[in-house]
Amino acid sequence: MQKNFKPHPNSFKNTFCVFNEVLPNEIEGLKKQFESKAGSTYYYTEAGMYRVSNHWGRLANSKWRLIAREPETESKTKIGFAAWDEFYPDNTEEKLYYIEADFEKNLANYQHKKNPNYDGKAILRTSFETTKRLKQVRNLQQLTSWAKYFDYDDIADLRKQIINELIFTERSLEEIKREI
């Protein structure tokens, strides 16, 4: 029988969290403790929270992301788990976020500075600054039209050079492009 564990109702306001997708057997036997107006269900344990939802990302006043299993499950509704110590504070004023790029998968995302993997090298920015810069990084990853103005041998190397400058310096995209 599950012990009834219930966090404070305001525990999740203005938080950033990355959930990891888990399989349905993880919540078998757990008691549903909350259901949102949007249909997401929540299961609380002493270790953390399970969330069952078909929508992830910005949620009211929080930023919750899901890292999908590989290979990805077919269902649009996903079950995510996050430990209580993985919920980090979020606000618009502080420089809380940094960008990380996965050049092999051609992906980029933002992370919180309290993430234990943060090595202090990537520049910290406010959520607005991070969103703006992340859009630039993703455009560089997905598009090729910008590259016609450069003399290069390998677009992947050029991308990596520019994206790293965007992540690890305060220089603007225009400044970076001018210097290459």
VOPAGU-2260 file (C-alpha; in pm, 1 decimal, decimal comma):
REM VOPAGU-2260
SITE   aa  ch    i         X         Y         Z
SITE  MET   A    0       0,0       0,0       0,0
SITE  GLN   A    1     137,5     339,7    -100,3
SITE  LYS   A    2     200,8     585,1     178,5
SITE  ASN   A    3      15,0     907,1      97,5
SITE  PHE   A    4     285,1    1166,5      24,8
SITE  LYS   A    5     167,2    1512,5     -70,4
SITE  PRO   A    6     395,0    1809,7    -143,8
SITE  HIS   A    7     293,8    2167,2     -67,3
SITE  PRO   A    8      56,3    2298,2    -339,3
SITE  ASN   A    9     291,0    2586,4    -427,6
SITE  SER   A   10     598,3    2361,5    -455,6
SITE  PHE   A   11     587,8    2363,6    -834,8
SITE  LYS   A   12     510,2    2727,3    -909,8
SITE  ASN   A   13     782,7    2899,6   -1108,8
SITE  THR   A   14    1000,5    2592,5   -1151,6
SITE  PHE   A   15    1212,8    2438,3   -1422,3
SITE  CYS   A   16    1234,7    2060,5   -1437,2
SITE  VAL   A   17    1344,8    1790,7   -1678,4
SITE  PHE   A   18    1144,9    1470,2   -1648,7
SITE  ASN   A   19    1264,3    1137,8   -1786,7
SITE  GLU   A   20    1012,3     917,4   -1962,8
SITE  VAL   A   21     933,5     592,9   -1785,0
SITE  LEU   A   22     718,1     294,6   -1874,0
SITE  PRO   A   23     363,0     244,3   -1738,1
SITE  ASN   A   24     471,0     -28,4   -1495,0
SITE  GLU   A   25     645,4     245,8   -1289,0
SITE  ILE   A   26     311,1     388,1   -1173,5
SITE  GLU   A   27     125,6      59,3   -1127,3
SITE  GLY   A   28     -20,4      50,0    -778,8
SITE  LEU   A   29      32,5     423,4    -719,9
SITE  LYS   A   30    -262,7     639,1    -626,2
SITE  LYS   A   31    -344,2     931,7    -858,0
SITE  GLN   A   32    -321,5    1236,9    -636,6
SITE  PHE   A   33    -404,5    1522,8    -869,8
SITE  GLU   A   34    -554,3    1581,4   -1213,3
SITE  SER   A   35    -515,2    1916,1   -1388,4
SITE  LYS   A   36    -783,5    2092,0   -1590,3
SITE  ALA   A   37    -581,5    2002,3   -1901,2
SITE  GLY   A   38    -599,7    1631,1   -1816,0
SITE  SER   A   39    -250,7    1565,8   -1681,1
SITE  THR   A   40    -237,1    1332,0   -1383,6
SITE  TYR   A   41      14,3    1338,4   -1102,3
SITE  TYR   A   42     146,4    1071,2    -868,8
SITE  TYR   A   43     362,4    1180,7    -576,6
SITE  THR   A   44     611,3     960,4    -396,1
SITE  GLU   A   45     877,3    1036,6    -140,3
SITE  ALA   A   46    1137,0    1008,4    -419,7
SITE  GLY   A   47     966,9    1242,5    -664,1
SITE  MET   A   48     677,5    1303,3    -899,7
SITE  TYR   A   49     532,5    1104,8   -1186,8
SITE  ARG   A   50     339,1    1306,1   -1442,6
SITE  VAL   A   51     119,4    1149,3   -1710,1
SITE  SER   A   52      50,9    1396,3   -1989,2
SITE  ASN   A   53      21,3    1453,8   -2361,9
SITE  HIS   A   54     174,1    1802,4   -2336,5
SITE  TRP   A   55     512,8    1913,9   -2205,7
SITE  GLY   A   56     705,1    2242,0   -2213,7
SITE  ARG   A   57     567,1    2565,0   -2073,1
SITE  LEU   A   58     297,2    2491,6   -1816,4
SITE  ALA   A   59     122,9    2791,5   -1661,7
SITE  ASN   A   60     413,6    2939,4   -1463,8
SITE  SER   A   61     664,7    2655,8   -1500,7
SITE  LYS   A   62     895,0    2505,5   -1761,8
SITE  TRP   A   63     879,4    2125,8   -1757,0
SITE  ARG   A   64    1044,2    1923,8   -2031,0
SITE  LEU   A   65    1035,6    1552,7   -2101,2
SITE  ILE   A   66    1330,7    1350,0   -2223,9
SITE  ALA   A   67    1174,8    1071,0   -2426,8
SITE  ARG   A   68    1292,6     712,6   -2411,3
SITE  GLU   A   69    1496,9     576,2   -2698,9
SITE  PRO   A   70    1345,5     422,0   -2897,2
SITE  GLU   A   71    1052,5     655,9   -2841,8
SITE  THR   A   72     726,6     507,1   -2719,6
SITE  GLU   A   73     439,8     528,2   -2968,0
SITE  SER   A   74     181,0     681,5   -2736,0
SITE  LYS   A   75     133,8    1059,0   -2742,4
SITE  THR   A   76      65,2    1043,8   -2370,4
SITE  LYS   A   77     394,8    1004,6   -2188,2
SITE  ILE   A   78     481,7     923,6   -1828,7
SITE  GLY   A   79     766,3    1128,8   -1686,1
SITE  PHE   A   80     946,6    1105,4   -1353,9
SITE  ALA   A   81    1151,6    1371,9   -1175,6
SITE  ALA   A   82    1309,4    1356,4    -830,7
SITE  TRP   A   83    1215,5    1637,0    -591,6
SITE  ASP   A   84    1567,9    1780,9    -600,9
SITE  GLU   A   85    1542,5    1823,5    -980,5
SITE  PHE   A   86    1285,6    2104,4    -955,1
SITE  TYR   A   87    1479,7    2429,8    -983,6
SITE  PRO   A   88    1357,7    2786,7    -929,8
SITE  ASP   A   89    1257,0    2988,8   -1235,6
SITE  ASN   A   90    1208,0    3361,1   -1283,6
SITE  THR   A   91    1255,1    3617,1   -1559,2
SITE  GLU   A   92    1514,1    3838,3   -1389,0
SITE  GLU   A   93    1800,2    3605,5   -1294,4
SITE  LYS   A   94    2056,0    3450,1   -1526,8
SITE  LEU   A   95    1953,1    3089,7   -1462,7
SITE  TYR   A   96    1990,8    2918,0   -1799,0
SITE  TYR   A   97    2256,3    2798,5   -2036,3
SITE  ILE   A   98    2243,1    2630,2   -2375,2
SITE  GLU   A   99    2387,3    2291,7   -2459,0
SITE  ALA   A  100    2423,0    2150,2   -2808,3
SITE  ASP   A  101    2439,4    1788,7   -2918,0
SITE  PHE   A  102    2626,7    1805,0   -3247,1
SITE  GLU   A  103    2584,8    1434,3   -3319,2
SITE  LYS   A  104    2204,2    1450,1   -3295,9
SITE  ASN   A  105    2190,6    1807,0   -3430,3
SITE  LEU   A  106    1989,2    1923,7   -3128,6
SITE  ALA   A  107    2012,5    2205,8   -2876,6
SITE  ASN   A  108    1826,6    2283,1   -2558,0
SITE  TYR   A  109    1848,6    2499,3   -2251,0
SITE  GLN   A  110    1935,9    2377,8   -1903,3
SITE  HIS   A  111    1924,0    2526,5   -1554,1
SITE  LYS   A  112    2243,9    2633,4   -1380,6
SITE  LYS   A  113    2159,6    2405,9   -1084,6
SITE  ASN   A  114    2175,3    2104,8   -1315,1
SITE  PRO   A  115    2457,4    1887,6   -1172,0
SITE  ASN   A  116    2604,7    1856,4   -1524,1
SITE  TYR   A  117    2666,4    2232,5   -1552,9
SITE  ASP   A  118    3041,8    2287,9   -1569,9
SITE  GLY   A  119    3032,5    2668,9   -1547,8
SITE  LYS   A  120    3167,4    2718,3   -1902,0
SITE  ALA   A  121    2851,3    2805,8   -2095,8
SITE  ILE   A  122    2729,1    3162,3   -2045,2
SITE  LEU   A  123    2430,1    3198,6   -1813,8
SITE  ARG   A  124    2141,9    3408,0   -1942,4
SITE  THR   A  125    1790,3    3511,7   -1844,9
SITE  SER   A  126    1507,4    3300,5   -1985,0
SITE  PHE   A  127    1433,5    3566,6   -2250,3
SITE  GLU   A  128    1798,6    3592,2   -2361,0
SITE  THR   A  129    1827,3    3212,6   -2362,0
SITE  THR   A  130    1516,0    3169,6   -2576,5
SITE  LYS   A  131    1644,5    3424,0   -2828,9
SITE  ARG   A  132    1988,3    3265,7   -2851,8
SITE  LEU   A  133    1847,6    2911,8   -2862,2
SITE  LYS   A  134    1640,0    3010,1   -3164,3
SITE  GLN   A  135    1956,5    3130,5   -3339,0
SITE  VAL   A  136    2135,1    2804,0   -3256,9
SITE  ARG   A  137    1846,9    2593,4   -3386,2
SITE  ASN   A  138    1826,5    2798,2   -3707,3
SITE  LEU   A  139    2196,4    2737,2   -3765,5
SITE  GLN   A  140    2140,8    2365,3   -3705,9
SITE  GLN   A  141    1836,5    2326,9   -3929,1
SITE  LEU   A  142    1892,3    2573,0   -4212,7
SITE  THR   A  143    2165,7    2606,3   -4473,8
SITE  SER   A  144    2079,6    2937,1   -4645,2
SITE  TRP   A  145    2293,1    3134,1   -4398,2
SITE  ALA   A  146    2606,3    2941,9   -4503,8
SITE  LYS   A  147    2614,2    3076,9   -4861,3
SITE  TYR   A  148    2792,2    3388,6   -4737,1
SITE  PHE   A  149    3088,6    3190,2   -4603,3
SITE  ASP   A  150    3386,6    3022,5   -4762,4
SITE  TYR   A  151    3400,2    2682,3   -4592,8
SITE  ASP   A  152    3494,9    2320,4   -4657,1
SITE  ASP   A  153    3256,6    2150,6   -4413,5
SITE  ILE   A  154    2926,0    2307,1   -4305,8
SITE  ALA   A  155    2919,8    2086,8   -3993,1
SITE  ASP   A  156    3250,3    2239,3   -3875,6
SITE  LEU   A  157    3127,5    2590,5   -3954,9
SITE  ARG   A  158    2802,7    2527,6   -3764,7
SITE  LYS   A  159    2990,4    2393,9   -3464,0
SITE  GLN   A  160    3224,8    2693,5   -3459,3
SITE  ILE   A  161    2942,1    2949,2   -3470,1
SITE  ILE   A  162    2717,4    2761,0   -3226,0
SITE  ASN   A  163    2999,5    2723,9   -2973,2
SITE  GLU   A  164    3060,9    3098,0   -2992,4
SITE  LEU   A  165    2689,3    3159,1   -2927,1
SITE  ILE   A  166    2696,7    2926,0   -2626,0
SITE  PHE   A  167    3029,5    3019,3   -2468,6
SITE  THR   A  168    3053,5    3395,0   -2535,5
SITE  GLU   A  169    2840,5    3708,0   -2504,3
SITE  ARG   A  170    2916,4    3804,9   -2864,2
SITE  SER   A  171    2619,5    3857,8   -3094,1
SITE  LEU   A  172    2554,1    3634,8   -3393,2
SITE  GLU   A  173    2637,7    3926,2   -3621,7
SITE  GLU   A  174    2974,5    3980,2   -3449,7
SITE  ILE   A  175    3054,9    3609,8   -3473,5
SITE  LYS   A  176    2966,0    3592,4   -3842,4
SITE  ARG   A  177    3173,4    3903,1   -3921,7
SITE  GLU   A  178    3483,2    3752,3   -3760,2
SITE  ILE   A  179    3465,6    3418,2   -3940,1
